[in-house]
């Protein structure tokens, strides 16, 4: 019997951590059982992103997902159900394939947070660190950590997609 196949049958459970690192910054960390190239694609290809980004328990749907993942490119996400829609949009400041994404969050005005996601491959797995830096303590307090906390479920959904993509 192939020992490798036995270990593949029992997928490794990864933990998502959400930490408030300072008065202005929240950091979400998780390791994924897939190469950085595939994890990066799931973050930059709309057809993949739509499959995992919204926590299913929220009962919302990602109705529209436009992404031009290049420096200066824009993104626009529309979430919701029925007539209760929310729009999130911004500009990509940095796009380094398979290793780093940086974008603005402009839906709250010019003083929205900046999100940085890094993808560090380690032996075929990817350590993902997502940092959300707010312009002030008050802005982070107003935002709360609800969205960051939802990342636990969202990242579980990404895990499921990555299994499919890696196959």
C-alpha positions as CSV (number, residue, x, y, z in Angstrom):
1,X,0.0,0.0,0.0
2,X,1.3,3.5,-0.9
3,X,1.8,5.5,2.3
4,X,1.3,8.7,0.4
5,X,-2.2,7.7,-0.7
6,X,-3.1,6.9,2.9
7,X,-2.1,10.4,4.1
8,X,-4.0,12.0,1.2
9,X,-7.2,10.3,2.2
10,X,-7.2,12.3,5.5
11,X,-6.9,16.0,4.6
12,X,-4.9,18.1,6.9
13,X,-7.0,20.6,8.9
14,X,-5.5,24.1,8.9
15,X,-6.3,26.8,11.4
16,X,-7.2,30.4,10.5
17,X,-5.9,33.0,13.0
18,X,-7.4,36.5,13.2
19,X,-5.4,39.0,15.3
20,X,-5.6,42.7,15.9
21,X,-1.9,43.5,15.6
22,X,-2.1,47.2,16.4
23,X,-4.6,50.0,16.8
24,X,-4.9,50.1,12.9
25,X,-4.1,46.6,11.7
26,X,-5.9,43.2,11.6
27,X,-4.0,40.2,10.3
28,X,-5.5,36.9,9.1
29,X,-3.2,33.9,8.7
30,X,-3.7,30.4,7.3
31,X,-1.8,27.7,5.5
32,X,-3.4,26.0,2.5
33,X,-2.5,22.6,1.2
34,X,-1.8,23.8,-2.3
35,X,1.0,25.5,-4.2
36,X,1.1,29.3,-4.2
37,X,0.4,29.4,-7.9
38,X,-3.0,27.8,-7.4
39,X,-3.9,29.8,-4.3
40,X,-3.0,33.0,-6.1
41,X,-5.2,32.1,-9.1
42,X,-8.1,31.6,-6.7
43,X,-7.6,35.2,-5.5
44,X,-7.2,36.8,-9.0
45,X,-9.6,34.9,-11.3
46,X,-13.2,36.0,-11.0
47,X,-14.7,32.6,-11.9
48,X,-12.7,31.0,-9.1
49,X,-13.0,33.9,-6.5
50,X,-16.8,33.7,-6.8
51,X,-16.8,30.1,-5.7
52,X,-15.3,30.7,-2.3
53,X,-15.3,34.3,-1.1
54,X,-18.7,34.7,0.6
55,X,-19.4,32.6,3.7
56,X,-22.3,30.4,2.9
57,X,-23.7,30.7,6.4
58,X,-24.4,34.4,5.7
59,X,-27.0,33.6,3.1
60,X,-25.6,36.1,0.7
61,X,-24.4,35.6,-2.9
62,X,-21.6,37.2,-4.8
63,X,-23.8,38.6,-7.6
64,X,-21.1,40.3,-9.5
65,X,-17.3,39.9,-9.5
66,X,-15.1,42.1,-11.8
67,X,-11.3,41.9,-11.3
68,X,-8.5,43.4,-13.4
69,X,-5.7,42.0,-11.3
70,X,-2.8,44.2,-12.5
71,X,-1.2,47.3,-11.0
72,X,-3.7,50.1,-11.5
73,X,-6.5,47.7,-12.3
74,X,-9.8,47.9,-10.5
75,X,-12.0,45.4,-8.8
76,X,-15.8,45.5,-8.0
77,X,-17.7,43.0,-5.9
78,X,-21.5,43.1,-5.4
79,X,-22.9,41.0,-2.6
80,X,-26.3,40.4,-1.3
81,X,-29.7,38.8,-1.5
82,X,-33.0,40.2,-2.8
83,X,-32.8,44.0,-2.8
84,X,-30.2,44.3,0.0
85,X,-27.0,44.7,-2.1
86,X,-23.5,45.8,-0.9
87,X,-20.8,46.9,-3.2
88,X,-17.0,46.8,-2.5
89,X,-14.5,48.2,-4.9
90,X,-10.9,49.5,-5.2
91,X,-7.7,49.6,-7.1
92,X,-4.8,47.1,-7.2
93,X,-1.6,48.8,-6.0
94,X,0.7,45.8,-6.4
95,X,0.3,42.5,-8.2
96,X,3.3,40.1,-7.9
97,X,2.2,36.8,-9.4
98,X,2.0,33.9,-6.9
99,X,3.4,36.0,-4.1
100,X,1.7,39.3,-3.3
101,X,-1.5,41.4,-3.8
102,X,-2.1,44.9,-2.5
103,X,-5.4,46.8,-3.0
104,X,-7.4,49.7,-1.8
105,X,-10.9,49.5,-0.3
106,X,-12.6,52.6,-1.6
107,X,-16.3,51.9,-0.8
108,X,-16.0,53.9,2.4
109,X,-14.3,56.8,0.8
110,X,-10.7,57.8,0.2
111,X,-9.7,56.8,3.8
112,X,-10.5,53.1,3.4
113,X,-8.1,50.4,4.5
114,X,-5.4,48.9,2.3
115,X,-5.3,45.1,2.1
116,X,-2.1,43.2,1.5
117,X,-2.1,39.4,0.9
118,X,1.1,37.5,0.7
119,X,1.5,33.9,-0.6
120,X,4.6,32.1,0.7
121,X,5.1,28.6,-0.7
122,X,6.6,26.0,1.7
123,X,7.0,22.5,0.5
124,X,4.0,22.6,-1.8
125,X,1.8,24.3,0.8
126,X,1.1,28.0,0.9
127,X,1.3,30.3,4.0
128,X,-1.2,33.1,3.3
129,X,-1.1,36.3,5.4
130,X,-3.8,38.9,4.8
131,X,-3.2,42.3,6.5
132,X,-5.8,45.0,6.6
133,X,-4.3,48.4,7.5
134,X,-6.8,51.1,8.4
135,X,-6.0,54.8,8.3
136,X,-6.8,55.3,12.0
137,X,-7.7,53.4,15.2
138,X,-11.2,54.9,14.9
139,X,-11.6,53.5,11.4
140,X,-10.6,50.0,12.5
141,X,-12.9,50.3,15.6
142,X,-15.8,51.3,13.3
143,X,-15.1,48.4,10.9
144,X,-14.9,45.9,13.8
145,X,-13.5,42.4,13.1
146,X,-16.7,40.8,11.8
147,X,-15.4,40.6,8.2
148,X,-12.0,39.2,9.4
149,X,-13.8,36.7,11.6
150,X,-15.9,35.5,8.6
151,X,-12.6,34.6,6.9
152,X,-12.4,31.4,8.9
153,X,-15.5,30.1,7.1
154,X,-14.4,31.7,3.8
155,X,-11.0,30.0,4.0
156,X,-12.6,26.6,4.7
157,X,-14.5,27.2,1.4
158,X,-11.3,28.1,-0.3
159,X,-9.7,24.8,1.0
160,X,-12.5,22.9,-0.7
161,X,-12.0,24.7,-4.0
162,X,-8.2,24.1,-3.9
163,X,-8.7,20.4,-3.5
164,X,-10.7,20.5,-6.8
165,X,-8.2,22.7,-8.6
166,X,-5.2,20.6,-7.5
167,X,-6.8,17.4,-8.8
